[in-house]
Amino acid sequence: MNITFSVLFILIVLQTTVPVHAEPQDFTVTTVMKSSTTISGQKIEYPKTDKAEMASVLVEIQPGKENGRHMHAVPTYVHVLEGTMTVEFEDGTRQTFTAGSGFLEVVNTVHRAKNLGEVPLRLLVVFVGEEGKPHLIRPQQHQASDSTP
């Protein structure tokens, strides 16, 4: 009985610890992005709701163009499919992301995405939000102090 148990135990250990190289891999997994903070260092906070919603959109920005001032109130993942994306903040600072890179957008911070390259910029954008609430908010344009109403 002890010999049978010992042989069975050895076979199980060998089966689970020896890698199988006979079969080719049918797929690979490559981590594109893993983070608990946005590109500006903000900690991710998921919406506290019983109406959770995820949405994704494909965005294309032509060379020399931008998507305008906006902000996100929810965690937003961006994956650059093609081209180079420059994120510009209100203070003029910029961060650049190339095709194949992914990142977490800033939350509640006004910014814009620019395509300063010569080819179309294509993005996959994924929002972790709440049903019925906007994923993208366009703030009012700043009015000059000397403007008339």
Secondary structure per residue as TSV (DSSP state, phi and psi in degrees):
chain	resnum	aa	ss	phi	psi
A	1	M	-	360.0	-45.8
A	2	N	H	-63.7	-37.3
A	3	I	H	-66.8	-44.6
A	4	T	H	-60.1	-45.7
A	5	F	H	-62.7	-42.6
A	6	S	H	-63.8	-44.5
A	7	V	H	-64.5	-44.2
A	8	L	H	-61.6	-43.2
A	9	F	H	-61.9	-44.5
A	10	I	H	-63.4	-42.3
A	11	L	H	-63.1	-40.5
A	12	I	H	-65.3	-44.6
A	13	V	H	-61.8	-45.2
A	14	L	H	-63.2	-41.1
A	15	Q	H	-63.9	-36.6
A	16	T	H	-90.8	-15.6
A	17	T	H	-108.6	-20.2
A	18	V	S	-88.5	120.2
A	19	P	-	-67.7	144.6
A	20	V	-	-94.2	118.2
A	21	H	-	-108.2	-0.3
A	22	A	S	-71.5	-31.6
A	23	E	S	-99.6	130.9
A	24	P	-	-70.8	150.8
A	25	Q	-	-74.1	134.7
A	26	D	S	-87.8	-13.7
A	27	F	-	-155.1	161.5
A	28	T	-	-128.2	156.4
A	29	V	-	-123.0	124.0
A	30	T	-	-123.9	123.1
A	31	T	-	-72.1	124.1
A	32	V	-	-92.1	-40.1
A	33	M	-	-158.0	137.7
A	34	K	-	-146.1	118.3
A	35	S	-	-156.5	155.7
A	36	S	S	-113.9	7.8
A	37	T	B	-135.1	158.4
A	38	T	-	-79.6	179.6
A	39	I	T	-66.2	-15.0
A	40	S	T	-102.1	4.9
A	41	G	-	93.2	3.4
A	42	Q	-	-69.8	138.6
A	43	K	B	-70.4	141.2
A	44	I	-	-72.7	133.5
A	45	E	-	-129.8	119.8
A	46	Y	-	-77.4	148.0
A	47	P	-	-59.5	137.7
A	48	K	-	-94.1	96.8
A	49	T	-	-156.1	158.9
A	50	D	S	-100.3	10.4
A	51	K	S	-120.7	45.8
A	52	A	E	-59.2	143.8
A	53	E	E	-147.6	137.2
A	54	M	E	-114.3	141.7
A	55	A	E	-141.4	149.0
A	56	S	E	-134.2	146.1
A	57	V	E	-136.8	152.3
A	58	L	E	-99.7	131.1
A	59	V	E	-119.9	136.8
A	60	E	E	-126.8	127.9
A	61	I	E	-121.3	124.9
A	62	Q	-	-72.7	157.9
A	63	P	T	-54.4	134.7
A	64	G	T	79.0	2.6
A	65	K	-	-110.5	175.4
A	66	E	B	-145.2	171.8
A	67	N	-	-101.2	5.9
A	68	G	-	83.6	162.8
A	69	R	S	-63.3	132.0
A	70	H	B	-163.0	172.7
A	71	M	B	-148.7	165.2
A	72	H	-	-118.9	134.4
A	73	A	S	-93.0	-3.3
A	74	V	S	-129.7	159.2
A	75	P	-	-56.9	133.2
A	76	T	E	-135.6	123.7
A	77	Y	E	-100.5	134.8
A	78	V	E	-121.8	132.0
A	79	H	E	-121.3	120.9
A	80	V	E	-81.0	112.8
A	81	L	E	-84.0	-43.1
A	82	E	E	-146.9	146.9
A	83	G	S	86.3	-165.9
A	84	T	E	-128.6	129.6
A	85	M	E	-107.3	131.3
A	86	T	E	-112.2	119.7
A	87	V	E	-94.4	123.4
A	88	E	E	-114.6	131.0
A	89	F	E	-97.1	167.1
A	90	E	T	-57.8	-30.4
A	91	D	T	-83.3	3.1
A	92	G	S	92.0	-8.9
A	93	T	-	-70.8	153.4
A	94	R	E	-135.1	152.4
A	95	Q	E	-132.8	141.3
A	96	T	E	-118.0	139.3
A	97	F	E	-132.1	133.9
A	98	T	E	-103.4	168.3
A	99	A	T	-52.3	134.7
A	100	G	T	96.0	-12.6
A	101	S	-	-93.8	153.7
A	102	G	E	-133.3	152.5
A	103	F	E	-159.2	164.7
A	104	L	E	-98.7	122.2
A	105	E	-	-63.4	158.4
A	106	V	-	-68.7	152.0
A	107	V	S	-111.8	136.0
A	108	N	S	54.3	35.5
A	109	T	-	-132.9	123.1
A	110	V	-	-69.4	134.5
A	111	H	E	-157.4	178.2
A	112	R	E	-147.6	152.1
A	113	A	E	-103.1	130.2
A	114	K	E	-120.9	146.7
A	115	N	-	-109.1	97.4
A	116	L	-	-91.1	3.4
A	117	G	S	-88.1	-169.9
A	118	E	S	-110.4	3.0
A	119	V	S	-124.8	157.1
A	120	P	-	-57.6	143.6
A	121	L	E	-98.3	124.6
A	122	R	E	-119.3	130.5
A	123	L	E	-129.1	146.4
A	124	L	E	-106.2	123.9
A	125	V	E	-119.1	127.9
A	126	V	E	-120.1	124.1
A	127	F	E	-105.0	137.1
A	128	V	E	-111.0	94.6
A	129	G	E	-129.7	-146.0
A	130	E	E	-135.7	138.0
A	131	E	T	-52.6	134.6
A	132	G	T	82.3	-2.8
A	133	K	S	-112.3	144.5
A	134	P	-	-69.6	148.1
A	135	H	S	-91.2	-24.3
A	136	L	-	-129.6	132.2
A	137	I	B	-121.1	130.1
A	138	R	-	-100.1	110.4
A	139	P	-	-70.1	155.0
A	140	Q	-	-62.0	146.8
A	141	Q	-	-65.3	141.5
A	142	H	-	-67.8	134.9
A	143	Q	-	-97.5	138.0
A	144	A	-	-68.0	148.0
A	145	S	T	-66.9	-21.4
A	146	D	T	-97.6	8.2
A	147	S	-	-79.2	153.1
A	148	T	-	-94.9	147.0
A	149	P	-	-66.5	360.0
